[in-house]
């Protein structure tokens, strides 16, 4: 029984994160934009402290950075989803298969997330957003492969 619980415990964080993504994509366009704008303004505040610009300069930088911060948020949330799914699947299958399943599940969830947004006021489901989400997944895959190859080299050296 303990082994069964330990094996499936890793699915809980992935499911919780999927619910977080679902909740964020269920926000109306204005709420979503406001949230990412607040993050962008915090980033610009830090940049302006280092750079020493004025308010007009900060406003122009905020306008320029805001779309990139929004897309980076998409990439980050799906990179995290891939990582959590990878940990979940690792508990019950081999590494290469768990990587493949994690990529597939992330892609399918990104597609359903965009479909969900078609029902939300002032939001639109776009395949380009799925591609942006998958860019975050691919970045997480690259990190995973790097860590996995490092781990294998270390195990070979110890043998």
Rosetta blueprint (number, residue, H / E / L):
1 X L
2 X H
3 X H
4 X H
5 X H
6 X H
7 X H
8 X H
9 X H
10 X H
11 X H
12 X H
13 X H
14 X H
15 X H
16 X H
17 X H
18 X H
19 X H
20 X H
21 X H
22 X H
23 X H
24 X H
25 X H
26 X L
27 X L
28 X L
29 X H
30 X H
31 X H
32 X H
33 X H
34 X H
35 X H
36 X H
37 X H
38 X H
39 X H
40 X H
41 X H
42 X H
43 X H
44 X H
45 X H
46 X H
47 X H
48 X H
49 X H
50 X H
51 X H
52 X L
53 X L
54 X L
55 X H
56 X H
57 X H
58 X H
59 X H
60 X H
61 X H
62 X H
63 X H
64 X H
65 X H
66 X H
67 X H
68 X H
69 X H
70 X H
71 X H
72 X H
73 X H
74 X H
75 X H
76 X H
77 X H
78 X H
79 X H
80 X H
81 X H
82 X H
83 X H
84 X H
85 X H
86 X H
87 X H
88 X H
89 X H
90 X H
91 X L
92 X L
93 X L
94 X L
95 X H
96 X H
97 X H
98 X H
99 X H
100 X H
101 X H
102 X H
103 X H
104 X H
105 X H
106 X H
107 X H
108 X H
109 X H
110 X H
111 X H
112 X H
113 X H
114 X H
115 X H
116 X H
117 X H
118 X L
119 X L
120 X L
121 X L
122 X L
123 X L
124 X L
125 X L
126 X L
127 X H
128 X H
129 X H
130 X H
131 X H
132 X H
133 X H
134 X H
135 X H
136 X H
137 X H
138 X H
139 X H
140 X H
141 X H
142 X H
143 X H
144 X H
145 X H
146 X H
147 X H
148 X H
149 X H
150 X H
151 X H
152 X H
153 X H
154 X H
155 X H
156 X H
157 X H
158 X H
159 X L
